[in-house]
Amino acid sequence: MKHQLQIEYDVSLLTAAQLKAARALVGMEQKALSQASGVSLPTIQRMEASNGTVRGVIESLTKVMAALEAAGIEFINEGAPSSGGGRGVRLRRRPE
């Protein structure tokens, strides 16, 4: 019996800057991300052009994040530790 791996993403907090940074970290062009995720190039371009939080269809966001994870990206939610131990980027909280 095959077990299907289910990954849940917190897509509600993904920002355009995170998306661009993730793609840059793995050296992936927008076109390659489109092919890897099955999401159209114009959709990826719109996601990356968003102000702040990426807006889009949850299914498309999930596909894009899954393709980036398959390429080696680990998305880190606010306050969560990184479990992978590899290189990464996180925006530090600004002092209030």
Backbone hydrogen bonds, N-H to C=O, Kabsch-Sander energy under -0.5 kcal/mol:
donor,donor_aa,acceptor,acceptor_aa,energy
4,Q,2,K,-0.5
5,L,3,H,-0.5
7,I,5,L,-0.5
11,V,9,Y,-1.4
13,L,10,D,-1.2
14,L,11,V,-0.9
16,A,52,G,-2.3
19,L,15,T,-2.3
20,K,16,A,-2.5
21,A,17,A,-2.6
22,A,18,Q,-2.9
23,R,19,L,-2.1
24,A,20,K,-2.4
25,L,21,A,-2.5
26,V,22,A,-1.3
27,G,24,A,-1.1
28,M,23,R,-2.6
29,E,27,G,-0.5
33,L,29,E,-2.2
34,S,30,Q,-2.3
35,Q,31,K,-2.2
36,A,32,A,-2.6
37,S,33,L,-2.1
38,G,34,S,-2.0
39,V,34,S,-0.8
44,I,40,S,-2.0
45,Q,41,L,-2.6
46,R,42,P,-2.1
47,M,43,T,-2.4
48,E,44,I,-2.4
49,A,45,Q,-1.2
50,S,47,M,-1.1
52,G,50,S,-0.7
54,V,14,L,-3.3
60,S,57,V,-0.5
61,L,57,V,-2.3
62,T,58,I,-2.7
63,K,59,E,-2.0
64,V,60,S,-2.3
65,M,61,L,-2.6
66,A,62,T,-2.4
67,A,63,K,-2.2
68,L,64,V,-2.0
69,E,65,M,-2.4
70,A,66,A,-2.4
71,A,67,A,-1.0
72,G,69,E,-1.6
73,I,68,L,-2.4
75,F,73,I,-0.5
77,N,75,F,-0.6
80,A,77,N,-2.3
83,S,81,P,-0.5
92,R,90,R,-0.6
